[in-house]
């Protein structure tokens, strides 16, 4: 009986020793894995911090870049806006052109010339009607030229450079000059015809014969 107890005690101590040995191995392995996991987490945190820092730097560059682009675009827009605004304003070279003064002066002369012809007594009623029709046609085209001139000289209407305005002005000037020259010739002829009629000449032609359908 005593022998059996001793044998059982030895067996118990042996099992206990094995269990303790097994438990010691398991805890060591577990702590090793935990330490490896901890190192992995630390590496992940360090990598995340580095990525976050780079991301912030990248965002700063991107933000500054966008701001720079916006500033450039704003400057370009302001420059373009100023340029286009200047195109709507006729320059001093256009405003002070003698051609503008010529056009206005010719308009006054044309009106004065036709007014004087209407008082010539030597013209027949048909000729006076003819003169009136020519006058209306001339003054109508003069009105168109003056409207073009006003549109050309008014600020805030046309977008043109001064060179373009000067070319347009030259065309209006030429058109008015032609009408001015024609009016002088026509009205002088009408006055001369009236004077000849008053002097009793029977061979004087009519205005229609001289100017056809004008």
C-alpha positions in Angstrom: 0.0 0.0 0.0 2.8 2.3 0.9 4.5 1.4 -2.4 1.4 2.3 -4.3 1.2 5.7 -2.6 4.8 6.4 -3.5 4.3 5.4 -7.0 1.2 7.6 -7.3 3.1 10.6 -5.8 5.9 10.2 -8.2 3.4 10.0 -11.1 1.6 13.1 -9.8 4.9 15.0 -9.5 5.8 13.9 -13.0 2.5 15.0 -14.5 2.7 18.3 -12.6 6.2 18.9 -13.9 5.1 18.1 -17.4 2.1 20.4 -17.1 4.3 23.2 -15.7 6.8 22.6 -18.5 4.0 22.7 -21.2 2.5 25.9 -19.6 5.9 27.6 -19.6 6.4 26.9 -23.3 2.9 28.2 -24.2 3.3 31.5 -22.3 6.8 32.2 -23.8 5.5 31.6 -27.3 2.5 33.8 -26.6 4.6 36.6 -25.3 6.9 36.3 -28.3 3.9 36.6 -30.7 2.5 39.6 -28.7 5.9 41.3 -28.9 6.0 40.7 -32.7 2.5 42.0 -33.0 3.4 45.1 -31.0 6.4 45.8 -33.2 4.2 45.4 -36.3 1.7 47.9 -34.9 4.4 50.3 -34.1 5.8 50.1 -37.6 2.3 50.6 -39.0 1.8 53.7 -36.8 5.2 55.1 -37.9 4.3 54.4 -41.5 0.9 56.0 -41.1 2.5 59.1 -39.4 4.9 59.4 -42.3 2.1 59.1 -44.8 0.0 61.7 -43.0 3.0 64.1 -43.0 3.5 63.6 -46.7 -0.2 64.0 -47.4 -0.2 67.3 -45.5 2.8 68.5 -47.5 1.2 67.4 -50.7 -2.0 69.1 -49.8 -0.1 72.3 -49.0 1.6 72.2 -52.4 -1.7 71.5 -54.1 -3.4 74.3 -52.3 -0.6 76.7 -53.0 -0.6 75.6 -56.6 -4.3 76.1 -57.0 -4.0 79.5 -55.3 -1.2 80.4 -57.7 -3.2 79.3 -60.7 -6.2 81.3 -59.5 -4.0 84.4 -59.0 -2.6 84.0 -62.5 -6.0 83.5 -64.0 -7.3 86.5 -62.1 -4.5 88.6 -63.4 -5.0 87.4 -67.0 -8.7 88.1 -66.7 -8.2 91.6 -65.4 -5.7 92.2 -68.2 -8.1 91.0 -70.8 -11.0 92.9 -69.3 -8.9 96.1 -69.3 -8.0 95.5 -72.9 -11.5 94.9 -74.1 -12.7 97.9 -72.1 -10.2 100.0 -73.9 -11.5 98.8 -77.2 -14.8 100.3 -76.4 -13.3 103.7 -75.9 -12.2 105.7 -79.0 -8.7 107.1 -78.4 -7.5 110.7 -78.7 -6.3 110.1 -82.3 -9.8 109.2 -83.3 -11.6 111.9 -81.3 -9.3 114.6 -82.5 -9.3 113.6 -86.2 -9.9 116.4 -88.6 -12.0 114.0 -90.6 -14.7 114.2 -88.0 -14.8 118.0 -88.3 -14.9 117.7 -92.1 -17.9 115.4 -92.0 -19.9 117.7 -89.7 -19.0 120.8 -91.7 -20.0 119.1 -95.0 -23.3 118.2 -93.6 -24.0 121.9 -92.8 -22.9 122.9 -96.2 -25.1 120.4 -97.9 -28.2 121.6 -96.0 -27.3 125.2 -96.8 -26.8 124.5 -100.5 -30.2 122.8 -101.0 -31.9 125.5 -99.0 -30.5 128.2 -101.3 -31.7 126.3 -104.4 -35.2 126.1 -103.1 -35.4 129.9 -103.4 -34.3 130.1 -107.0 -37.2 131.6 -108.9 -36.1 130.6 -112.4 -36.8 126.9 -111.9 -40.1 125.3 -113.0 -42.3 123.5 -110.5 -41.2 120.1 -111.9 -37.6 121.1 -111.5 -38.2 122.2 -107.9 -39.9 118.9 -107.2 -36.9 117.2 -108.8 -34.5 119.2 -106.6 -36.6 118.3 -103.5 -36.3 114.6 -104.4 -32.5 114.8 -104.9 -32.2 116.7 -101.6 -34.2 114.0 -99.7 -32.1 111.3 -101.1 -28.8 113.0 -100.3 -29.9 113.9 -96.8 -31.1 110.4 -96.1 -27.7 108.9 -97.0 -26.0 111.7 -95.0 -28.1 110.7 -92.0 -26.9 107.1 -92.4 -23.3 108.3 -92.4 -23.8 110.5 -89.4 -25.4 107.6 -87.5 -22.4 105.4 -88.3 -20.1 108.2 -87.2 -22.0 108.6 -83.9 -21.9 104.9 -83.3 -18.2 104.8 -84.1 -17.4 107.7 -81.7 -19.7 106.8 -78.8 -17.9 105.0 -75.9 -19.1 101.6 -74.8 -20.6 100.5 -78.1 -18.0 99.0 -80.6 -15.0 96.9 -79.6 -12.4 98.1 -82.1 -8.8 99.3 -82.0 -8.0 102.9 -82.9 -6.6 101.7 -86.2 -9.9 99.9 -87.0 -11.9 103.0 -86.0 -9.7 105.2 -88.2 -10.3 103.0 -91.2 -14.1 103.1 -90.6 -13.9 106.8 -90.1 -12.0 107.2 -93.5 -14.9 105.3 -95.2 -17.5 107.6 -93.7 -15.4 110.6 -94.6 -15.1 109.5 -98.2 -18.8 108.9 -98.5 -19.7 112.3 -97.1 -17.1 114.0 -99.3 -18.7 112.4 -102.4 -22.1 113.7 -101.4 -20.6 117.1 -100.6 -18.9 117.4 -104.0 -22.1 116.3 -105.8 -24.3 118.7 -103.8 -22.0 121.7 -104.7 -22.1 120.7 -108.4 -25.8 120.0 -108.5 -26.9 123.1 -106.6 -24.6 125.4 -108.6 -26.0 124.0 -111.8 -29.6 124.6 -110.5 -28.8 128.2 -109.6 -27.1 128.8 -113.0 -30.1 127.3 -114.8 -32.5 129.5 -112.8 -30.4 132.6 -113.7 -30.4 131.7 -117.4 -34.2 131.3 -117.2 -34.6 134.7 -115.7 -32.4 136.1 -118.5 -34.9 134.7 -121.1 -32.7 132.0 -122.6 -34.9 129.3 -124.3 -32.1 126.9 -125.0 -31.2 126.1 -121.4 -31.6 122.3 -120.6 -33.5 121.1 -117.6 -32.0 119.6 -114.5 -33.3 116.1 -115.4 -31.5 116.4 -118.7 -28.3 117.3 -116.9 -28.5 114.8 -114.1 -30.7 112.0 -115.4 -32.3 110.1 -112.6 -30.5 111.7 -109.7 
